[in-house]
């Protein structure tokens, strides 16, 4: 075969896949896949990819297969914006799901608004994303909100007996500030007799929390509301436990940063401060009345992630894809305006229950599962005992 | 209450300081004395942490295997340092500092990705060695034994490093090399070997501090970048070329941060950087440094 023919054949073969792909619905997925927040970004992506695989196996949506284009945003808002633009302009995505932090999400939301692309945020909780000045028809939040989280925390703390002095410790940025504000405001309403005796604000990712811990202990609080999450929570546990921090408050600490998720409990193992209240989007291990759909979901998830532990975060990626698929289905088209209109007010299924996007605020009514963290002989890590769904108050079935 | 509380904060500040000095000591050697900008120092620290975790798993997942694991991890990092220095870095000595910065920064990215490839992105932790579990009550402040150990180790490293640099023949040669490398070479000293040796020591210290930090912190991707800025700050305010300067720099950093939290709870970081700015305005070459040639 002559060189020219070979070249022509090579070009044809190169074009072929992209021609085939023109039939797929492309979803851009910028999310941190490196750095400290990747421990959440990666499972969220995995959950989304699993959802896409399952939906495609059933024939896709409107006869078209879904395709996720993952990109590493490095938890940096500028990078996330650049990636979002590239995904839209160069890769021609029709939808966006992703971002992790409350800094990235509003930035990408602006891009989504400019380009009229529907954008679902699986993890960003800060109110800024759907605040009236930032809200637009194409942004939807699958995550919970700082308002919900703060209020749940306040409710739980308010029920503890003999608590007169409460302290807070939270990372010093928008998310931490929002949550503590919501918490303290709501606690004041529920228990005006409780006094906030100390507030610590270590920077996000602070490797040495010791001075903050000792400062807080000196104020002798009866209970603590903690908004540290992920690596910061692990650092807190490792440094505060030998100082007697948890013992001094009798484990009366509530943390709404999903530190009840198996991702964190598995990392800490026996060092976990058993007895505290923590939450997770998905308890994964569910002693009590576990819904059958959840059990099946976890089995599939563990197989898909090739992990014995699974993840309490994958469900957010999974739910986001499910929600988007439901929206496209209802709209009967992949046109952004139609899908956006369909998503507003839509109720979609997740393995832990139905959720609805509020027609006006575009927040989903997502609460979290709270409970006391306990040791269980069947698992080498802490689990939530009798996980209860709080949204923001406990929902009794 | 007030006195014991202040003492608590003081001890907390000391812990922060010595924790930071462990890491900065290696950097002081390579940047302060050898004048090599090694941005990858933080990556060596991170690798020390990950390797310690890995060794603990391989040796025996119990708390007693911690010490051999830490030493093995530090030695492995030292070996890596030697390889990097011998094969790559030494071609950049004497060139513009920018080349060293760019190269070591590239190393940061490479090592960061390698760590992510090997250990994933989840947080990892190591339990405290059993022998150092528990704490002692000093003047009303609870001081965990492990923190006490880190403080004593920091002091030992400061003393050892100072003896090495000012007392030993190798130390004198290293300091001479940082003034005039070519002359030293012309005098017949094995400058290449000295530099490799010092780089190995620096890498060992970085790996060791990473390994020793694992029981009181979490091992996460990104810990390399997080720590390197603090380490550079401490070396600079202490004064380049002065090992004790780095020690005092760490102490100041730790104590100012600790008491800053009391005075300006919302601006604790500000107090450290404000102090840094003041020191550098008053003494641009650091506390114990000499005006750079």
Contacts between the chains, C-beta under 8 A, distances in Angstrom:
chain1	res1	chain2	res2	distance
A	33	B	121	7.3
A	34	B	112	7.2
A	34	B	113	7.5
A	34	B	116	5.9
A	34	B	121	7.1
A	34	B	221	6.0
A	34	B	222	7.9
A	35	B	221	5.4
A	35	B	222	4.3
A	36	B	220	4.4
A	36	B	221	6.1
A	36	B	222	4.0
A	36	B	223	7.6
A	38	B	116	7.4
A	38	B	121	3.6
A	38	B	221	5.9
A	39	B	121	5.0
A	39	B	122	4.8
A	39	B	123	5.6
A	39	B	220	7.1
A	41	B	121	7.5
A	42	B	120	7.7
A	42	B	121	5.1
A	172	B	266	7.4
A	199	B	265	7.0
A	200	B	261	7.4
A	200	B	265	7.0
A	201	B	265	6.6
A	201	B	266	5.8
A	201	B	268	7.6
A	202	B	268	7.7
A	203	B	269	5.9
A	205	B	222	7.1
A	205	B	226	5.6
A	207	B	19	7.9
A	207	B	213	7.8
A	207	B	217	5.6
A	207	B	223	7.0
A	207	B	226	6.1
A	207	B	227	6.5
A	208	B	15	7.3
A	208	B	16	4.6
A	208	B	19	5.9
A	208	B	20	7.7
A	208	B	217	7.8
A	210	B	12	4.4
A	210	B	15	5.1
A	210	B	16	6.1
A	210	B	147	7.6
A	210	B	258	8.0
A	211	B	9	6.2
A	211	B	12	4.2
A	211	B	13	6.1
A	211	B	16	6.2
A	211	B	257	6.1
A	211	B	258	3.9
A	211	B	261	5.2
A	211	B	268	7.9
A	212	B	261	6.1
A	213	B	12	7.4
A	214	B	5	7.9
A	214	B	8	4.4
A	214	B	9	5.7
A	214	B	11	7.6
A	214	B	12	4.4
A	214	B	141	7.5
A	214	B	258	8.0
A	215	B	9	6.5
A	215	B	12	7.9
A	215	B	261	5.2
A	215	B	262	6.2
A	215	B	265	7.8
A	217	B	8	7.5
A	218	B	1	7.5
A	218	B	5	4.1
A	218	B	8	6.3
A	218	B	9	7.8
A	230	B	123	6.8
A	230	B	220	7.8
A	231	B	123	5.4
A	231	B	218	4.5
A	231	B	220	4.3
A	234	B	123	5.5
A	234	B	125	5.9
A	234	B	217	7.7
A	234	B	218	3.6
A	235	B	216	7.9
A	235	B	217	5.2
A	235	B	218	5.4
A	238	B	125	6.8
A	238	B	215	6.7
A	238	B	216	5.0
A	238	B	217	6.0
A	238	B	218	6.9
A	239	B	216	5.4
A	239	B	217	7.5
A	242	B	128	7.4
A	242	B	133	7.7
A	242	B	134	7.7
A	242	B	135	5.5
A	242	B	142	7.8
A	242	B	144	3.6
A	242	B	146	6.8
A	242	B	147	7.6
A	243	B	135	7.3
A	243	B	142	5.3
A	243	B	144	6.5
A	244	B	135	7.4
A	244	B	142	5.3
A	263	B	122	6.4
A	263	B	123	7.8
A	264	B	123	7.2
A	266	B	122	7.9
A	267	B	122	6.4
A	267	B	123	4.5
A	267	B	124	6.3
A	267	B	125	5.5
A	267	B	218	7.2
A	268	B	125	6.0
A	269	B	125	7.4
A	269	B	127	7.5
A	270	B	127	7.2
A	271	B	125	6.6
A	271	B	127	6.0
